[in-house]
């Protein structure tokens, strides 16, 4: 995903994200895109990764500049540092959430089941004190750009898989409409694509991204966390929870 050939291939398929509304005057608003995910505490709520996120914010601006030089100012919509997070398991979103939420007890049922699952996950092997990941470079997706993360050790990899299995193989959650939509790729989203220039020079942009990506080869960029939480979102900038909502605190 972080090779120059991957950038060139993926740039053929990038699309404007529907998660943002672009107005004629250049103003950009978040679109209503509700749902639930199991994520790390977002942004500066995550004191453990404050320095990492501040570094990511600086890198985000460099990425934005690369895309501005390749097209227009509204090519990339950067997400705020307050919404930076690592997703362990996406649960439900957008139209699937709106359909499921026709049941007035849906959200209560969802929170209860996730609470039971995360409680079970507390004792899953391996017992580790934290999940450790390493940033390995820029990653392009169809409607977004971010950085790709790889597990730093086998225990982190195994623990992540076990948590996800507990979530996606739970028959009661399946009955609520929760299902695994795609394979897991560790990442931090830094921005979403806005208007795609019609005259985009994809070869030059791929080369620029690769040059920027070389910075990761010379620096150690570790990301680790000890806690994941059930969070609700209304858009891609705000992830919130109530104090009594489920969470998992690792303990080695």
N, C-alpha and C positions, 0 to 999 in steps of 0.2 A: 504493500500500500504506500510505502514511502519512497519508492523508486521513481526516477524520471519517466520511465515508460508507463507507469501507473497514472501519473499526473496527466500525461498526454492523452491516454485512453479515456480517463474519467472526464476530462474537460469536454469531450464530445457529447456528454450526456447531462451536463449540469442544467438545472432549471430554476426558475424563480420560485422561491419558497412561498407557499400560501399562508405562512404563519405571520406574515406582515402585510400591511396595507400601504401602498405607495400612492400618495396624493399628487395631483398635477403640480402643486407648488413646491414639491420636493420633500414635504414632510412625510415621515414614516411612522405609522402606529402599529402596535401589536394587534394581531387578529385574535378573536376568541377561539381558543384551542384547549379546552379543558381536559383534565384527566388525572391519573395517579401513577406514581412511580416509586420504586425503592431506590433512594439515592443517598449520597453523602450529604452532610449539612452544607447548604449552598453558600458560596461566596465567603464573605468575611465572618460568617457564623462559624466557619471552620478554622479556628485559631491555629490548628496544627499545620495547615497548608497556606497560611496567609502569605508568607514570603513567596511560595510557589505561584500562587494566584496573581500576585503583583507582577511577578516575572512574566506570567502568561499574558497579562494585560499589555505589557510593553511589546511582547511578541505579536499580539493581536494587531496592534497599530502598524507594525511592520508589514504584516500580511495584508492589511487593508490598503496600505500604500502601494504594494505590488499590484493589487487589483485596480486601484484608481489609475495607475500608470498604464494599465492595459485597456481601460475602458472609460467608465464614468464614476463619479463620486458615489452613486447609489448602487454600485455593483455588489458591495458587501454591506450587510446590516450587522454590525458587531453587537454581541450580547454584552450586558453589563457585568462587571466583576461580581456583583451581588448574586448573579444567577449561575456562575460557574459551578459545576458539580460533576460527579462521577456517577453514572447510572449502573447499578447492579442488576436491576430487573425492571423493565418497562411493564406496566400492567394494562392500562386501558386508556384510550384517549379519543378525542374528537367525536366523530359520529357514533362510534361504538359506545363511548361513555354516555353520550346524550340518549342513545336508545336504551341502554341498561338502566339509566337513571330515571326512566319512566316509573320504575318501581321505587316508591318513596323510602323503602328500607335498604335500597341497594348499597349506599355508602356505609351505612351502619354494618351491614353484613360483610362488606369488603374489609373494613377496618378490623372487625372481629377476627376474620379468618387470617388476615396477615399477622395479627397479633399472635395467634396460635402458632403459625408457621415460624415466625421469628423466634418465638420462645423455644420451639423444637430445635431451631438452628443453633441455639446457644450451646448445645452439647454435641454438635456435629464434630467429627474428626476431620482434619486435624485441629487441635486446640492451638490457636495462635493469638498473639496480643494485638496484631495489626495486619492489615493487608498492605503489601508493598508493591508498587508499580513504578515503571520507568517510562518517561516520555521518550519516544524514539523518532518522532518527526511529524511533519504535516500530513494530514489525511483529508482527501477530498471525498465527499459524498454527493449524491445527486443534487441535494438542495442545501447543503451546509458544508462548512469547512471547520476543521479543528485539528487537534493533535492526537496521534495514536499512542496508546499505552500498552506495554507488555508487562506481564507479571514478573516480578524480580526473583521469585522463588517458587518452587513446586507447591509449597503449602498454600500460598496465596491463590494459585491456580485451582488447586483441589477444593479449597474452601468456597471459592466463587462458584464453581460448578455445582457443588452440593447445595448451596443456598438456592441457586436457580432451579435445580431439580425439585427441591422441596416446593417451590412456588408453582412451577409450570406443570407439575405432575399431581397437583392437588385436585381431586375430583370435584370438591365443593367450589373451588375457585373457577374451575372450568365451567361449572353450571351457571356461574355469574357472567360468563362471557370472557374470562381472562384466558388468554392463550399466548404461547410464544410465537411472535410474528417473524423473527429473523434470527440468524446466528449472532452470537455475542461477539462484539469487538470493543475492547476497552478504549475509551476515548474521552476527551473533553471538547465540547463544542465551543468554538470561539465566535462564530458568525454564520449567518444565513445568506444565500444568494438573493440579490435584488434583481434589477433589470439586467438581462444578459445582452451585451453589445452585439449587434448583427455582424460587425466587422472584426470580431475578436480574433486576434492572432494567438491561437492556442499553442503553437510551438514555442513562441517567445514567452508566453505566460508560464508554460511548464518549465522552461529553462530558468525563469526567475524564481519560481517556487523551489526548484531544486537547489539553486544557489543559497536561498534563504535557509533551506533545510540543512545545509552543511553545518550550520551553527550547532546543531544538536550533537554532531559527531565529536565536538571538542569540549563539551560540558556535560556534567552529570545533573540530570533533572529528575529527581525522585519525588514521587507522590505516594503518601501513605495515609491510611485512615484507620480509626479504631471503632467507628460507629456508622451505621446506616439507619435510615429512617423512612417511614412512609410519608410521602409528601404529596400534596395536591397542587395542581397548577391550573390557572385560567389562561395563561399565555406562556410564551417562552422566556419571559423575564422575571416571573414571580413564582416561587415555590414555597409553600407555607404548610404549617402543621399546627395542631393544638397540643398542649402539654401532655395530654393523656393518650396521644396516638402512638401506635407501635414503633419500636426501634430495637435494634440489636447492637449491643456493646460487646465487642470482642474481649476475650480474656484468656491469656495464654497460661 
